[in-house]
Amino acid sequence: MHRNTKLAVRFFGAAGLALCLGNKPATAQDSLDFNEAERMMSLHTVELRDQLVFGLRTTQTGQQAFIDHVIARVEAGDIPRSMVNVVFVWARKRNPRIPYPYFEIALRLLAERRGVVFPETDSIVIAQP
């Protein structure tokens, strides 16, 4: 660890270190670029299903069914994995405790723009007015 970093940790503690280093919490305005998705593609350390199921904290069978549809579309070449990775990272930054609903809604919207429509599942409940 760098000497100045050690001093900052001793003086400010862990929270102060984050402020000193310029780390900030994720906000709705954070944007992800295509390059970040490409870097994730080069890592490719886990299977897509494991990444989505565990990373998005899916618990319901409807959620896992949606993820299976996403994987099938990626394997068919209908949507790129880099797009799925960008939405995955964005959803986890948006709500680290419950990222799945953000992932599904955003991915459905982006896929729709490409002409890909996912079948309806009971994976998320949207309040009706």
C-alpha positions as CSV (number, residue, x, y, z in Angstrom):
1,M,0.0,0.0,0.0
2,H,1.3,3.5,-0.8
3,R,2.5,5.6,2.1
4,N,0.0,8.3,1.5
5,T,-2.8,5.8,1.3
6,K,-1.8,4.3,4.7
7,L,-1.8,7.8,6.2
8,A,-5.3,8.5,4.8
9,V,-6.6,5.2,6.2
10,R,-5.2,6.0,9.6
11,F,-6.5,9.5,9.6
12,F,-9.8,9.2,7.9
13,G,-10.7,5.6,8.2
14,A,-12.2,3.5,5.4
15,A,-15.0,6.0,4.6
16,G,-12.6,8.9,4.4
17,L,-10.3,6.9,2.2
18,A,-13.1,6.5,-0.3
19,L,-13.6,10.2,-0.3
20,C,-9.9,10.9,-0.7
21,L,-9.6,8.6,-3.7
22,G,-12.6,10.1,-5.4
23,N,-14.9,7.1,-5.2
24,K,-18.5,8.0,-5.2
25,P,-21.7,6.0,-4.8
26,A,-23.5,4.9,-7.9
27,T,-26.3,7.1,-9.0
28,A,-29.0,6.9,-11.6
29,Q,-27.0,9.3,-13.8
30,D,-23.9,7.0,-14.0
31,S,-23.3,5.9,-17.5
32,L,-21.5,2.8,-18.7
33,D,-19.6,2.8,-21.9
34,F,-19.2,0.1,-24.5
35,N,-15.6,-0.3,-23.6
36,E,-16.5,-1.4,-20.1
37,A,-18.6,-4.2,-21.6
38,E,-15.8,-5.2,-23.9
39,R,-13.4,-5.4,-20.9
40,M,-15.9,-7.7,-19.2
41,M,-16.0,-9.9,-22.3
42,S,-12.3,-10.3,-22.2
43,L,-12.5,-11.5,-18.6
44,H,-15.1,-14.2,-19.3
45,T,-14.4,-16.0,-16.1
46,V,-17.9,-17.3,-15.4
47,E,-20.7,-18.7,-17.4
48,L,-23.4,-16.2,-18.4
49,R,-26.1,-18.1,-16.5
50,D,-24.0,-18.1,-13.2
51,Q,-23.2,-14.4,-13.7
52,L,-26.9,-13.5,-14.1
53,V,-28.4,-15.8,-11.5
54,F,-26.0,-15.1,-8.7
55,G,-25.1,-11.5,-9.6
56,L,-28.7,-10.4,-9.9
57,R,-29.8,-12.4,-6.8
58,T,-32.6,-14.2,-8.5
59,T,-34.9,-16.2,-6.3
60,Q,-38.1,-16.9,-8.2
61,T,-38.6,-19.4,-10.9
62,G,-40.0,-16.7,-13.2
63,Q,-36.8,-14.7,-12.9
64,Q,-34.6,-17.7,-13.7
65,A,-36.9,-18.5,-16.7
66,F,-36.3,-14.9,-18.0
67,I,-32.6,-15.4,-17.6
68,D,-32.9,-18.7,-19.6
69,H,-34.6,-16.7,-22.4
70,V,-31.8,-14.1,-22.3
71,I,-29.1,-16.8,-22.6
72,A,-30.9,-18.4,-25.5
73,R,-31.1,-15.1,-27.3
74,V,-27.4,-14.4,-26.7
75,E,-26.5,-17.8,-28.0
76,A,-28.7,-17.3,-31.0
77,G,-26.9,-14.0,-31.7
78,D,-30.1,-11.9,-31.4
79,I,-28.6,-9.8,-28.7
80,P,-24.9,-9.3,-27.9
81,R,-23.4,-10.4,-24.6
82,S,-21.8,-7.0,-24.2
83,M,-25.3,-5.4,-24.1
84,V,-26.3,-7.9,-21.4
85,N,-23.1,-7.1,-19.4
86,V,-23.7,-3.4,-19.6
87,V,-27.3,-3.8,-18.3
88,F,-26.0,-6.2,-15.6
89,V,-23.5,-3.8,-14.3
90,W,-25.9,-0.9,-14.5
91,A,-28.6,-2.8,-12.5
92,R,-26.1,-3.8,-9.8
93,K,-25.0,-0.2,-9.4
94,R,-28.6,1.1,-9.5
95,N,-29.7,-1.2,-6.6
96,P,-27.1,-3.5,-5.1
97,R,-29.6,-5.2,-2.8
98,I,-32.3,-6.0,-5.4
99,P,-30.8,-5.5,-8.9
100,Y,-33.0,-8.0,-10.8
101,P,-36.1,-5.8,-11.6
102,Y,-33.9,-3.1,-13.0
103,F,-32.0,-5.6,-15.2
104,E,-35.2,-7.1,-16.6
105,I,-36.9,-3.9,-17.4
106,A,-33.8,-2.3,-19.0
107,L,-32.9,-5.4,-21.0
108,R,-36.5,-5.7,-22.3
109,L,-36.5,-2.1,-23.5
110,L,-33.1,-2.3,-25.2
111,A,-33.9,-5.7,-26.8
112,E,-37.2,-4.3,-28.1
113,R,-35.2,-1.6,-29.9
114,R,-33.4,-4.4,-31.7
115,G,-36.7,-6.2,-32.5
116,V,-36.2,-8.9,-29.9
117,V,-39.3,-9.5,-27.7
118,F,-39.1,-11.8,-24.7
119,P,-42.1,-13.8,-23.6
120,E,-44.0,-12.6,-20.5
121,T,-43.0,-14.1,-17.2
122,D,-44.1,-13.7,-13.7
123,S,-40.7,-12.6,-12.7
124,I,-41.5,-9.0,-11.5
125,V,-44.7,-7.5,-10.2
126,I,-45.4,-4.0,-11.5
127,A,-48.1,-2.1,-9.5
128,Q,-51.1,-1.3,-11.6
129,P,-52.7,2.2,-11.1
